[in-house]
């Protein structure tokens, strides 16, 4: 089953218009807010923290009792946190 899930290993879909790198993201010099659900198995908090280490001055938040769809699973906390972040960077 695992072998079948890989398909033909050819990336299908639209090609990216540009090559996105950590350097390009850092050079953009924009506020970055990483949010992860504490129970996210697809993109767990450890992966979020690893990405955040690549971006100086980025903000992180782990929302407990949420998986990958934090905005649906904990909408009040998610919305409050995002609005607070946006207001801080007006």
Backbone as CSV, one residue per row, in Angstrom:
resi,resn,N_x,N_y,N_z,CA_x,CA_y,CA_z,C_x,C_y,C_z
1,UNK,0.827,-1.174,0.000,0.000,0.000,0.000,0.884,1.255,0.000
2,UNK,1.967,1.212,0.786,2.854,2.372,0.817,3.441,2.645,-0.567
3,UNK,3.878,1.609,-1.255,4.458,1.775,-2.593,3.441,2.392,-3.552
4,UNK,2.198,1.921,-3.507,1.155,2.446,-4.390,0.853,3.913,-4.090
5,UNK,0.998,4.312,-2.827,0.664,5.689,-2.453,1.627,6.707,-3.056
6,UNK,2.789,6.250,-3.475,3.784,7.152,-4.053,3.490,7.508,-5.503
7,UNK,2.604,6.773,-6.147,2.283,7.052,-7.534,3.502,6.840,-8.420
8,UNK,3.615,7.639,-9.462,4.732,7.491,-10.395,5.932,8.353,-10.009
9,UNK,5.842,9.022,-8.840,6.902,9.876,-8.302,7.248,11.060,-9.194
10,UNK,6.353,11.383,-10.118,6.506,12.568,-10.953,5.591,13.637,-10.374
11,UNK,6.126,14.829,-10.179,5.309,15.912,-9.635,4.340,16.387,-10.710
12,UNK,3.073,16.259,-10.408,2.040,16.702,-11.333,1.506,18.044,-10.865
13,UNK,1.061,18.843,-11.782,0.490,20.128,-11.411,1.300,21.265,-11.992
14,UNK,0.912,22.433,-11.605,1.529,23.648,-12.126,2.934,23.831,-11.556
15,UNK,3.868,24.208,-12.410,5.225,24.493,-11.940,5.234,25.809,-11.171
16,UNK,6.102,25.880,-10.199,6.253,27.107,-9.436,6.852,28.193,-10.329
17,UNK,6.355,29.423,-10.160,6.857,30.536,-10.959,8.253,30.957,-10.514
18,UNK,8.528,30.818,-9.222,9.848,31.183,-8.720,10.314,30.148,-7.705
19,UNK,11.588,30.123,-7.490,12.180,29.211,-6.531,12.213,29.895,-5.167
20,UNK,11.423,29.397,-4.233,11.348,30.011,-2.908,12.416,29.381,-2.020
21,UNK,13.233,30.236,-1.402,14.295,29.764,-0.519,14.188,30.495,0.815
22,UNK,14.866,29.932,1.834,14.900,30.619,3.131,15.512,32.001,2.983
23,UNK,16.539,32.097,2.160,17.201,33.388,1.955,16.224,34.420,1.393
24,UNK,15.427,34.035,0.423,14.458,34.972,-0.153,13.406,35.384,0.871
25,UNK,12.976,34.444,1.694,11.991,34.772,2.733,12.600,35.735,3.740
26,UNK,13.830,35.459,4.174,14.496,36.372,5.126,14.683,37.757,4.519
27,UNK,15.086,37.814,3.243,15.318,39.096,2.580,14.047,39.916,2.417
28,UNK,12.889,39.268,2.410,11.614,39.990,2.269,11.366,40.880,3.485
29,UNK,11.954,40.520,4.619,11.862,41.325,5.834,10.412,41.672,6.192
30,UNK,9.573,40.647,6.243,8.174,40.833,6.631,7.907,40.023,7.896
31,UNK,6.926,40.430,8.687,6.595,39.673,9.898,6.082,38.274,9.536
32,UNK,6.575,37.282,10.224,6.182,35.895,9.990,5.629,35.321,11.292
33,UNK,4.466,34.670,11.204,3.823,34.056,12.363,3.564,32.588,12.046
34,UNK,4.298,31.711,12.701,4.116,30.272,12.541,3.146,29.783,13.609
35,UNK,2.123,29.060,13.206,1.142,28.506,14.138,1.038,27.007,13.883
36,UNK,1.073,26.226,14.957,0.923,24.775,14.833,-0.022,24.276,15.908
37,UNK,-0.751,23.249,15.576,-1.566,22.566,16.571,-0.693,21.609,17.364
38,UNK,-0.917,21.555,18.637,-0.112,20.683,19.486,-0.224,19.215,19.109
39,UNK,-1.334,18.833,18.481,-1.547,17.443,18.086,-1.481,17.264,16.574
40,UNK,-0.823,18.182,15.880,-0.716,18.100,14.422,0.295,17.022,14.048
41,UNK,-0.184,15.970,13.410,0.704,14.881,12.999,1.327,15.143,11.641
42,UNK,0.702,16.002,10.824,1.199,16.296,9.482,2.345,17.305,9.517
43,UNK,2.178,18.371,10.299,3.205,19.409,10.453,3.307,19.726,11.942
44,UNK,3.976,18.865,12.699,4.007,19.005,14.154,4.789,20.232,14.626
45,UNK,4.583,20.613,15.885,5.276,21.778,16.433,6.795,21.731,16.256
46,UNK,7.396,20.569,16.314,8.851,20.487,16.131,9.261,20.958,14.737
47,UNK,8.461,20.652,13.724,8.745,21.118,12.361,8.542,22.625,12.262
48,UNK,7.508,23.142,12.937,7.265,24.582,12.949,8.449,25.307,13.580
49,UNK,8.939,24.782,14.699,10.074,25.425,15.366,11.327,25.378,14.495
50,UNK,11.513,24.294,13.758,12.668,24.193,12.854,12.565,25.258,11.761
51,UNK,11.379,25.460,11.219,11.190,26.501,10.199,11.406,27.884,10.811
52,UNK,10.897,28.092,12.018,11.034,29.394,12.675,12.494,29.751,12.938
53,UNK,13.319,28.759,13.181,14.750,29.035,13.404,15.408,29.620,12.152
54,UNK,14.817,29.391,10.992,15.351,29.925,9.741,15.012,31.400,9.536
55,UNK,14.030,31.895,10.282,13.543,33.266,10.097,13.750,34.056,11.388
56,UNK,14.781,34.899,11.444,14.999,35.708,12.650,13.774,36.566,12.965
57,UNK,13.485,36.709,14.216,12.400,37.569,14.709,11.010,37.082,14.329
58,UNK,10.886,35.830,13.884,9.550,35.297,13.604,8.877,34.956,14.925
59,UNK,7.567,34.855,14.886,6.785,34.491,16.058,6.229,33.089,15.869
60,UNK,6.075,32.363,16.976,5.514,31.020,16.922,4.425,30.875,17.972
61,UNK,3.510,29.971,17.685,2.449,29.655,18.635,2.058,28.200,18.439
62,UNK,2.016,27.447,19.534,1.479,26.097,19.519,0.125,26.152,20.212
63,UNK,-0.910,25.743,19.502,-2.258,25.761,20.059,-2.595,24.349,20.535
64,UNK,-2.794,24.201,21.851,-3.072,22.868,22.393,-4.436,22.359,21.946
65,UNK,-4.596,21.066,22.023,-5.873,20.418,21.696,-6.317,20.700,20.266
66,UNK,-5.358,20.858,19.354,-5.680,21.082,17.946,-4.728,20.275,17.089
67,UNK,-5.252,19.832,15.957,-4.432,19.115,14.996,-3.992,20.046,13.887
68,UNK,-4.122,19.596,12.643,-3.630,20.358,11.503,-4.551,21.521,11.116
69,UNK,-5.828,21.434,11.443,-6.786,22.485,11.074,-7.082,23.378,12.275
70,UNK,-6.054,24.031,12.767,-6.167,24.862,13.973,-7.288,25.883,13.844
71,UNK,-7.411,26.503,12.681,-8.408,27.552,12.499,-9.832,27.030,12.654
72,UNK,-10.059,25.746,12.440,-11.387,25.151,12.624,-11.540,24.523,13.992
73,UNK,-10.456,23.986,14.516,-10.526,23.250,15.772,-10.510,24.161,16.997
74,UNK,-9.813,25.270,16.912,-9.732,26.246,18.011,-9.895,27.655,17.421
75,UNK,-11.038,27.956,16.797,-11.168,29.221,16.057,-11.035,30.479,16.915
76,UNK,-11.531,30.452,18.141,-11.451,31.660,18.968,-10.003,32.009,19.291
77,UNK,-9.239,31.011,19.712,-7.834,31.248,20.051,-7.030,31.598,18.804
78,UNK,-7.309,30.907,17.717,-6.615,31.188,16.456,-6.880,32.625,16.012
79,UNK,-8.140,33.012,15.946,-8.491,34.369,15.492,-7.910,35.439,16.408
80,UNK,-8.026,35.230,17.702,-7.486,36.207,18.654,-5.973,36.371,18.455
81,UNK,-5.272,35.259,18.303,-3.815,35.296,18.151,-3.393,35.964,16.844
82,UNK,-4.082,35.645,15.763,-3.738,36.239,14.465,-4.033,37.736,14.472
83,UNK,-5.179,38.133,15.005,-5.506,39.566,15.054,-4.517,40.334,15.933
84,UNK,-4.118,39.744,17.046,-3.116,40.376,17.919,-1.800,40.554,17.171
85,UNK,-1.378,39.535,16.427,-0.142,39.606,15.644,-0.250,40.688,14.568
86,UNK,-1.371,40.713,13.850,-1.547,41.715,12.779,-1.569,43.139,13.342
87,UNK,-2.253,43.330,14.460,-2.309,44.657,15.082,-0.930,45.112,15.564
88,UNK,-0.126,44.169,16.006,1.236,44.479,16.460,2.105,44.978,15.296
89,UNK,1.797,44.528,14.090,2.625,44.839,12.932,1.934,45.779,11.952
90,UNK,1.053,46.607,12.432,0.373,47.578,11.569,1.333,48.577,11.007
